[in-house]
Amino acid sequence: MAKAASLKTRVSTKGQIVLPKAIRDPRGWAAGVELTIEERPDGVLLRAAPKDEPTRVEDVFGSLGPVERVVSIEEMNDAVLEEARRRWLRKTRDRD
């Protein structure tokens, strides 16, 4: 692999750096991508952080303890609507 051209950037007063587009684009690093930073004797190594693997039901089953009662979808929907009403009423009262 040929040696890449040398690029420069600055550290801001907030400790931030801008990675040049020529570095970000080939790696697919868009705004918001998480990077891992590894300190090396000769500098710093940046890598895309590994994506979290999806949680499997088998890994977490039973972690919340026993269920006291089973709730139907209708009961869940009613509870969500009631909470939305409560918040809306509180918000409209606070405006007055």
N, CA, C and O atoms as CSV, one atom per row, in Angstrom:
chain,resi,resn,atom,element,x,y,z
A,1,MET,N,N,0.845,-1.178,0.000
A,1,MET,CA,C,0.000,0.000,0.000
A,1,MET,C,C,0.884,1.234,0.000
A,1,MET,O,O,1.813,1.340,0.801
A,2,ALA,N,N,0.602,2.145,-0.878
A,2,ALA,CA,C,1.401,3.361,-0.985
A,2,ALA,C,C,1.135,4.259,0.214
A,2,ALA,O,O,0.043,4.253,0.782
A,3,LYS,N,N,2.138,5.022,0.583
A,3,LYS,CA,C,2.000,5.946,1.705
A,3,LYS,C,C,1.075,7.091,1.307
A,3,LYS,O,O,1.238,7.704,0.252
A,4,ALA,N,N,0.092,7.368,2.178
A,4,ALA,CA,C,-0.871,8.434,1.895
A,4,ALA,C,C,-0.213,9.788,2.033
A,4,ALA,O,O,0.777,9.952,2.747
A,5,ALA,N,N,-0.779,10.750,1.337
A,5,ALA,CA,C,-0.289,12.115,1.450
A,5,ALA,C,C,-0.505,12.603,2.876
A,5,ALA,O,O,-1.465,12.203,3.534
A,6,SER,N,N,0.369,13.447,3.343
A,6,SER,CA,C,0.276,13.975,4.701
A,6,SER,C,C,-0.802,15.055,4.756
A,6,SER,O,O,-0.799,15.987,3.953
A,7,LEU,N,N,-1.714,14.921,5.701
A,7,LEU,CA,C,-2.780,15.894,5.883
A,7,LEU,C,C,-2.629,16.517,7.265
A,7,LEU,O,O,-2.077,15.894,8.171
A,8,LYS,N,N,-3.117,17.743,7.429
A,8,LYS,CA,C,-3.020,18.427,8.718
A,8,LYS,C,C,-4.394,18.840,9.204
A,8,LYS,O,O,-5.307,19.066,8.410
A,9,THR,N,N,-4.529,18.936,10.512
A,9,THR,CA,C,-5.730,19.454,11.147
A,9,THR,C,C,-5.297,20.105,12.450
A,9,THR,O,O,-4.134,19.989,12.838
A,10,ARG,N,N,-6.204,20.784,13.132
A,10,ARG,CA,C,-5.894,21.446,14.401
A,10,ARG,C,C,-6.800,20.925,15.501
A,10,ARG,O,O,-7.893,20.424,15.238
A,11,VAL,N,N,-6.337,21.047,16.721
A,11,VAL,CA,C,-7.157,20.738,17.887
A,11,VAL,C,C,-7.828,22.044,18.304
A,11,VAL,O,O,-7.160,23.060,18.493
A,12,SER,N,N,-9.159,22.009,18.445
A,12,SER,CA,C,-9.889,23.218,18.834
A,12,SER,C,C,-9.728,23.477,20.329
A,12,SER,O,O,-9.150,22.665,21.052
A,13,THR,N,N,-10.243,24.611,20.780
A,13,THR,CA,C,-10.180,24.937,22.208
A,13,THR,C,C,-11.009,23.959,23.032
A,13,THR,O,O,-10.811,23.836,24.241
A,14,LYS,N,N,-11.941,23.260,22.378
A,14,LYS,CA,C,-12.751,22.247,23.054
A,14,LYS,C,C,-12.115,20.859,22.967
A,14,LYS,O,O,-12.706,19.883,23.431
A,15,GLY,N,N,-10.939,20.760,22.388
A,15,GLY,CA,C,-10.262,19.471,22.260
A,15,GLY,C,C,-10.756,18.654,21.076
A,15,GLY,O,O,-10.492,17.454,21.008
A,16,GLN,N,N,-11.460,19.271,20.153
A,16,GLN,CA,C,-11.996,18.569,18.998
A,16,GLN,C,C,-11.060,18.704,17.807
A,16,GLN,O,O,-10.328,19.685,17.676
A,17,ILE,N,N,-11.100,17.687,16.934
A,17,ILE,CA,C,-10.358,17.761,15.681
A,17,ILE,C,C,-11.313,17.464,14.540
A,17,ILE,O,O,-12.323,16.784,14.724
A,18,VAL,N,N,-10.994,17.969,13.375
A,18,VAL,CA,C,-11.767,17.675,12.177
A,18,VAL,C,C,-10.938,16.704,11.356
A,18,VAL,O,O,-9.791,16.981,11.006
A,19,LEU,N,N,-11.543,15.551,11.052
A,19,LEU,CA,C,-10.864,14.595,10.185
A,19,LEU,C,C,-11.165,14.994,8.746
A,19,LEU,O,O,-12.328,15.171,8.384
A,20,PRO,N,N,-10.141,15.134,7.929
A,20,PRO,CA,C,-10.360,15.546,6.542
A,20,PRO,C,C,-11.272,14.570,5.801
A,20,PRO,O,O,-11.278,13.370,6.077
A,21,LYS,N,N,-12.031,15.102,4.868
A,21,LYS,CA,C,-12.969,14.331,4.058
A,21,LYS,C,C,-12.266,13.160,3.366
A,21,LYS,O,O,-12.840,12.079,3.226
A,22,ALA,N,N,-11.033,13.379,2.939
A,22,ALA,CA,C,-10.275,12.325,2.254
A,22,ALA,C,C,-9.997,11.136,3.178
A,22,ALA,O,O,-9.729,10.034,2.699
A,23,ILE,N,N,-10.057,11.345,4.480
A,23,ILE,CA,C,-9.875,10.261,5.452
A,23,ILE,C,C,-11.230,9.624,5.778
A,23,ILE,O,O,-11.340,8.399,5.841
A,24,ARG,N,N,-12.258,10.449,5.983
A,24,ARG,CA,C,-13.589,9.953,6.402
A,24,ARG,C,C,-14.298,9.158,5.314
A,24,ARG,O,O,-14.805,8.067,5.576
A,25,ASP,N,N,-14.340,9.688,4.110
A,25,ASP,CA,C,-15.153,9.092,3.049
A,25,ASP,C,C,-14.809,7.635,2.715
A,25,ASP,O,O,-15.715,6.803,2.660
A,26,PRO,N,N,-13.540,7.298,2.492
A,26,PRO,CA,C,-13.253,5.900,2.141
A,26,PRO,C,C,-13.628,4.909,3.251
A,26,PRO,O,O,-13.856,3.729,2.986
A,27,ARG,N,N,-13.688,5.396,4.483
A,27,ARG,CA,C,-14.003,4.529,5.615
A,27,ARG,C,C,-15.495,4.539,5.951
A,27,ARG,O,O,-15.955,3.756,6.782
A,28,GLY,N,N,-16.239,5.422,5.305
A,28,GLY,CA,C,-17.665,5.512,5.581
A,28,GLY,C,C,-17.969,6.142,6.928
A,28,GLY,O,O,-18.996,5.838,7.535
A,29,TRP,N,N,-17.090,7.017,7.405
A,29,TRP,CA,C,-17.280,7.675,8.696
A,29,TRP,C,C,-18.096,8.945,8.501
A,29,TRP,O,O,-17.552,9.993,8.152
A,30,ALA,N,N,-19.386,8.848,8.724
A,30,ALA,CA,C,-20.276,10.000,8.616
A,30,ALA,C,C,-20.388,10.664,9.979
A,30,ALA,O,O,-19.865,10.156,10.971
A,31,ALA,N,N,-21.072,11.802,10.024
A,31,ALA,CA,C,-21.275,12.507,11.295
A,31,ALA,C,C,-21.955,11.571,12.285
A,31,ALA,O,O,-22.912,10.877,11.938
A,32,GLY,N,N,-21.464,11.555,13.502
A,32,GLY,CA,C,-22.062,10.752,14.561
A,32,GLY,C,C,-21.473,9.367,14.725
A,32,GLY,O,O,-21.798,8.677,15.690
A,33,VAL,N,N,-20.615,8.940,13.812
A,33,VAL,CA,C,-20.022,7.606,13.940
A,33,VAL,C,C,-19.154,7.559,15.201
A,33,VAL,O,O,-18.457,8.525,15.513
A,34,GLU,N,N,-19.198,6.441,15.921
A,34,GLU,CA,C,-18.367,6.293,17.114
A,34,GLU,C,C,-17.031,5.680,16.728
A,34,GLU,O,O,-16.966,4.735,15.943
A,35,LEU,N,N,-15.969,6.237,17.295
A,35,LEU,CA,C,-14.619,5.750,17.030
A,35,LEU,C,C,-13.972,5.306,18.338
A,35,LEU,O,O,-14.251,5.865,19.399
A,36,THR,N,N,-13.111,4.306,18.254
A,36,THR,CA,C,-12.289,3.954,19.407
A,36,THR,C,C,-10.936,4.615,19.201
A,36,THR,O,O,-10.459,4.751,18.074
A,37,ILE,N,N,-10.334,5.019,20.293
A,37,ILE,CA,C,-9.039,5.698,20.252
A,37,ILE,C,C,-8.048,4.849,21.029
A,37,ILE,O,O,-8.271,4.516,22.193
A,38,GLU,N,N,-6.965,4.509,20.378
A,38,GLU,CA,C,-5.938,3.688,21.017
A,38,GLU,C,C,-4.625,4.458,20.996
A,38,GLU,O,O,-4.149,4.874,19.939
A,39,GLU,N,N,-4.053,4.641,22.173
A,39,GLU,CA,C,-2.769,5.341,22.247
A,39,GLU,C,C,-1.667,4.359,21.891
A,39,GLU,O,O,-1.620,3.245,22.412
A,40,ARG,N,N,-0.790,4.778,21.009
A,40,ARG,CA,C,0.342,3.966,20.554
A,40,ARG,C,C,1.627,4.729,20.823
A,40,ARG,O,O,1.591,5.951,20.968
A,41,PRO,N,N,2.760,4.047,20.893
A,41,PRO,CA,C,4.030,4.750,21.123
A,41,PRO,C,C,4.323,5.806,20.057
A,41,PRO,O,O,4.931,6.836,20.350
A,42,ASP,N,N,3.893,5.549,18.829
A,42,ASP,CA,C,4.190,6.483,17.742
A,42,ASP,C,C,3.033,7.415,17.411
A,42,ASP,O,O,3.123,8.164,16.438
A,43,GLY,N,N,1.943,7.399,18.189
A,43,GLY,CA,C,0.816,8.289,17.907
A,43,GLY,C,C,-0.483,7.726,18.448
A,43,GLY,O,O,-0.513,7.053,19.479
A,44,VAL,N,N,-1.550,8.015,17.731
A,44,VAL,CA,C,-2.891,7.613,18.142
A,44,VAL,C,C,-3.539,6.884,16.972
A,44,VAL,O,O,-3.402,7.297,15.820
A,45,LEU,N,N,-4.247,5.795,17.274
A,45,LEU,CA,C,-4.924,5.019,16.250
A,45,LEU,C,C,-6.434,5.177,16.429
A,45,LEU,O,O,-6.960,4.945,17.518
A,46,LEU,N,N,-7.129,5.572,15.364
A,46,LEU,CA,C,-8.590,5.687,15.372
A,46,LEU,C,C,-9.170,4.528,14.581
A,46,LEU,O,O,-8.693,4.197,13.496
A,47,ARG,N,N,-10.215,3.910,15.146
A,47,ARG,CA,C,-10.930,2.840,14.457
A,47,ARG,C,C,-12.422,3.033,14.680
A,47,ARG,O,O,-12.834,3.599,15.693
A,48,ALA,N,N,-13.226,2.568,13.743
A,48,ALA,CA,C,-14.672,2.582,13.944
A,48,ALA,C,C,-14.973,1.643,15.110
A,48,ALA,O,O,-14.478,0.517,15.158
A,49,ALA,N,N,-15.790,2.118,16.049
A,49,ALA,CA,C,-16.157,1.295,17.200
A,49,ALA,C,C,-17.024,0.138,16.724
A,49,ALA,O,O,-17.854,0.310,15.831
A,50,PRO,N,N,-16.837,-1.035,17.312
A,50,PRO,CA,C,-17.682,-2.167,16.904
A,50,PRO,C,C,-19.138,-1.892,17.258
A,50,PRO,O,O,-19.437,-1.305,18.299
A,51,LYS,N,N,-20.027,-2.319,16.392
A,51,LYS,CA,C,-21.456,-2.146,16.647
A,51,LYS,C,C,-21.874,-3.163,17.707
A,51,LYS,O,O,-21.415,-4.305,17.704
A,52,ASP,N,N,-22.745,-2.734,18.605
A,52,ASP,CA,C,-23.253,-3.644,19.622
A,52,ASP,C,C,-24.060,-4.741,18.951
A,52,ASP,O,O,-24.854,-4.491,18.043
A,53,GLU,N,N,-23.839,-5.957,19.419
A,53,GLU,CA,C,-24.626,-7.056,18.892
A,53,GLU,C,C,-26.020,-6.996,19.494
A,53,GLU,O,O,-26.177,-6.604,20.650
A,54,PRO,N,N,-27.023,-7.375,18.736
A,54,PRO,CA,C,-28.386,-7.357,19.276
A,54,PRO,C,C,-28.479,-8.283,20.494
A,54,PRO,O,O,-27.859,-9.346,20.539
A,55,THR,N,N,-29.261,-7.854,21.464
A,55,THR,CA,C,-29.460,-8.662,22.659
A,55,THR,C,C,-30.378,-9.822,22.324
A,55,THR,O,O,-31.400,-9.653,21.659
A,56,ARG,N,N,-30.004,-10.997,22.792
A,56,ARG,CA,C,-30.845,-12.176,22.581
A,56,ARG,C,C,-31.738,-12.369,23.800
A,56,ARG,O,O,-31.323,-12.111,24.930
A,57,VAL,N,N,-32.951,-12.819,23.565
A,57,VAL,CA,C,-33.898,-13.056,24.656
A,57,VAL,C,C,-33.308,-14.021,25.672
A,57,VAL,O,O,-33.479,-13.838,26.878
A,58,GLU,N,N,-32.619,-15.040,25.197
A,58,GLU,CA,C,-32.040,-16.051,26.098
A,58,GLU,C,C,-31.043,-15.432,27.090
A,58,GLU,O,O,-30.879,-15.934,28.202
A,59,ASP,N,N,-30.381,-14.344,26.685
A,59,ASP,CA,C,-29.373,-13.722,27.541
A,59,ASP,C,C,-29.976,-12.904,28.673
A,59,ASP,O,O,-29.323,-12.694,29.695
A,60,VAL,N,N,-31.209,-12.440,28.509
A,60,VAL,CA,C,-31.810,-11.560,29.513
A,60,VAL,C,C,-33.072,-12.131,30.145
A,60,VAL,O,O,-33.638,-11.526,31.056
A,61,PHE,N,N,-33.514,-13.279,29.674
A,61,PHE,CA,C,-34.755,-13.862,30.176
A,61,PHE,C,C,-34.688,-14.043,31.687
A,61,PHE,O,O,-33.735,-14.619,32.210
A,62,GLY,N,N,-35.694,-13.553,32.373
A,62,GLY,CA,C,-35.774,-13.712,33.821
A,62,GLY,C,C,-35.001,-12.672,34.612
A,62,GLY,O,O,-35.002,-12.720,35.842
A,63,SER,N,N,-34.344,-11.736,33.949
A,63,SER,CA,C,-33.526,-10.761,34.672
A,63,SER,C,C,-34.358,-9.728,35.408
A,63,SER,O,O,-33.840,-9.048,36.293
A,64,LEU,N,N,-35.631,-9.589,35.069
A,64,LEU,CA,C,-36.489,-8.622,35.742
A,64,LEU,C,C,-37.271,-9.235,36.898
A,64,LEU,O,O,-38.004,-8.527,37.589
A,65,GLY,N,N,-37.130,-10.508,37.113
A,65,GLY,CA,C,-37.847,-11.154,38.199
A,65,GLY,C,C,-39.207,-11.627,37.754
A,65,GLY,O,O,-39.553,-11.544,36.575
A,66,PRO,N,N,-39.986,-12.130,38.712
A,66,PRO,CA,C,-41.301,-12.689,38.340
A,66,PRO,C,C,-42.291,-11.594,37.938
A,66,PRO,O,O,-42.214,-10.461,38.412
A,67,VAL,N,N,-43.208,-11.955,37.067
A,67,VAL,CA,C,-44.252,-11.049,36.611
A,67,VAL,C,C,-45.441,-11.185,37.556
A,67,VAL,O,O,-45.931,-12.290,37.786
A,68,GLU,N,N,-45.905,-10.061,38.103
A,68,GLU,CA,C,-47.021,-10.103,39.046
A,68,GLU,C,C,-48.345,-10.326,38.337
A,68,GLU,O,O,-49.208,-11.046,38.839
A,69,ARG,N,N,-48.511,-9.705,37.164
A,69,ARG,CA,C,-49.739,-9.919,36.394
A,69,ARG,C,C,-49.462,-9.677,34.927
A,69,ARG,O,O,-48.565,-8.913,34.569
A,70,VAL,N,N,-50.224,-10.323,34.094
A,70,VAL,CA,C,-50.090,-10.174,32.651
A,70,VAL,C,C,-51.020,-9.051,32.206
A,70,VAL,O,O,-52.176,-8.988,32.626
A,71,VAL,N,N,-50.511,-8.168,31.358
A,71,VAL,CA,C,-51.283,-7.030,30.874
A,71,VAL,C,C,-51.543,-7.222,29.391
A,71,VAL,O,O,-50.638,-7.583,28.637
A,72,SER,N,N,-52.770,-6.983,28.974
A,72,SER,CA,C,-53.126,-7.138,27.559
A,72,SER,C,C,-52.644,-5.922,26.755
A,72,SER,O,O,-52.299,-4.881,27.315
A,73,ILE,N,N,-52.631,-6.086,25.446
A,73,ILE,CA,C,-52.253,-4.986,24.559
A,73,ILE,C,C,-53.209,-3.812,24.754
A,73,ILE,O,O,-52.780,-2.658,24.771
A,74,GLU,N,N,-54.494,-4.100,24.899
A,74,GLU,CA,C,-55.485,-3.041,25.104
A,74,GLU,C,C,-55.179,-2.250,26.375
A,74,GLU,O,O,-55.257,-1.022,26.383
A,75,GLU,N,N,-54.830,-2.963,27.447
A,75,GLU,CA,C,-54.489,-2.277,28.704
A,75,GLU,C,C,-53.241,-1.415,28.539
A,75,GLU,O,O,-53.163,-0.311,29.078
A,76,MET,N,N,-52.266,-1.927,27.790
A,76,MET,CA,C,-51.056,-1.140,27.542
A,76,MET,C,C,-51.399,0.121,26.754
A,76,MET,O,O,-50.946,1.214,27.097
A,77,ASN,N,N,-52.204,-0.033,25.690
A,77,ASN,CA,C,-52.600,1.123,24.874
A,77,ASN,C,C,-53.358,2.147,25.710
A,77,ASN,O,O,-53.117,3.349,25.595
A,78,ASP,N,N,-54.282,1.669,26.559
A,78,ASP,CA,C,-55.040,2.576,27.426
A,78,ASP,C,C,-54.110,3.334,28.371
A,78,ASP,O,O,-54.284,4.534,28.586
A,79,ALA,N,N,-53.126,2.636,28.934
A,79,ALA,CA,C,-52.188,3.274,29.858
A,79,ALA,C,C,-51.354,4.342,29.144
A,79,ALA,O,O,-51.108,5.412,29.700
A,80,VAL,N,N,-50.924,4.054,27.922
A,80,VAL,CA,C,-50.134,5.021,27.147
A,80,VAL,C,C,-50.984,6.250,26.842
A,80,VAL,O,O,-50.525,7.382,26.998
A,81,LEU,N,N,-52.226,6.026,26.406
A,81,LEU,CA,C,-53.113,7.155,26.114
A,81,LEU,C,C,-53.396,7.986,27.364
A,81,LEU,O,O,-53.418,9.215,27.299
A,82,GLU,N,N,-53.608,7.332,28.486
A,82,GLU,CA,C,-53.876,8.051,29.733
A,82,GLU,C,C,-52.671,8.907,30.136
A,82,GLU,O,O,-52.839,10.047,30.569
A,83,GLU,N,N,-51.471,8.368,29.996
A,83,GLU,CA,C,-50.266,9.141,30.323
A,83,GLU,C,C,-50.111,10.318,29.364
A,83,GLU,O,O,-49.733,11.411,29.785
A,84,ALA,N,N,-50.398,10.107,28.080
A,84,ALA,CA,C,-50.321,11.205,27.101
A,84,ALA,C,C,-51.316,12.303,27.462
A,84,ALA,O,O,-50.988,13.488,27.393
A,85,ARG,N,N,-52.538,11.910,27.850
A,85,ARG,CA,C,-53.537,12.901,28.284
A,85,ARG,C,C,-53.050,13.673,29.504
A,85,ARG,O,O,-53.161,14.898,29.560
A,86,ARG,N,N,-52.511,12.949,30.477
A,86,ARG,CA,C,-52.033,13.580,31.713
A,86,ARG,C,C,-50.942,14.610,31.407
A,86,ARG,O,O,-50.959,15.722,31.936
A,87,ARG,N,N,-49.994,14.224,30.545
A,87,ARG,CA,C,-48.906,15.152,30.194
A,87,ARG,C,C,-49.423,16.350,29.406
A,87,ARG,O,O,-48.978,17.477,29.620
A,88,TRP,N,N,-50.383,16.101,28.476
A,88,TRP,CA,C,-50.937,17.194,27.687
A,88,TRP,C,C,-51.666,18.180,28.590
A,88,TRP,O,O,-51.506,19.392,28.443
A,89,LEU,N,N,-52.468,17.668,29.524
A,89,LEU,CA,C,-53.182,18.556,30.445
A,89,LEU,C,C,-52.216,19.362,31.305
A,89,LEU,O,O,-52.423,20.556,31.520
A,90,ARG,N,N,-51.173,18.721,31.792
A,90,ARG,CA,C,-50.170,19.423,32.598
A,90,ARG,C,C,-49.486,20.507,31.779
A,90,ARG,O,O,-49.258,21.613,32.268
A,91,LYS,N,N,-49.158,20.186,30.528
A,91,LYS,CA,C,-48.483,21.155,29.648
A,91,LYS,C,C,-49.385,22.347,29.358
A,91,LYS,O,O,-48.924,23.489,29.361
A,92,THR,N,N,-50.684,22.088,29.104
A,92,THR,CA,C,-51.590,23.204,28.809
A,92,THR,C,C,-51.858,24.035,30.038
A,92,THR,O,O,-52.026,25.248,29.920
A,93,ARG,N,N,-51.906,23.434,31.222
A,93,ARG,CA,C,-52.087,24.203,32.462
A,93,ARG,C,C,-50.870,25.073,32.740
A,93,ARG,O,O,-51.009,26.205,33.204
A,94,ASP,N,N,-49.667,24.550,32.459
A,94,ASP,CA,C,-48.436,25.314,32.717
A,94,ASP,C,C,-48.340,26.548,31.826
A,94,ASP,O,O,-47.709,27.534,32.207
A,95,ARG,N,N,-48.965,26.507,30.631
A,95,ARG,CA,C,-48.924,27.652,29.718
A,95,ARG,C,C,-49.804,28.800,30.192
A,95,ARG,O,O,-49.536,29.961,29.882
A,96,ASP,N,N,-50.858,28.478,30.945
A,96,ASP,CA,C,-51.802,29.502,31.383
A,96,ASP,C,C,-51.243,30.404,32.438
A,96,ASP,O,O,-51.931,31.314,32.900
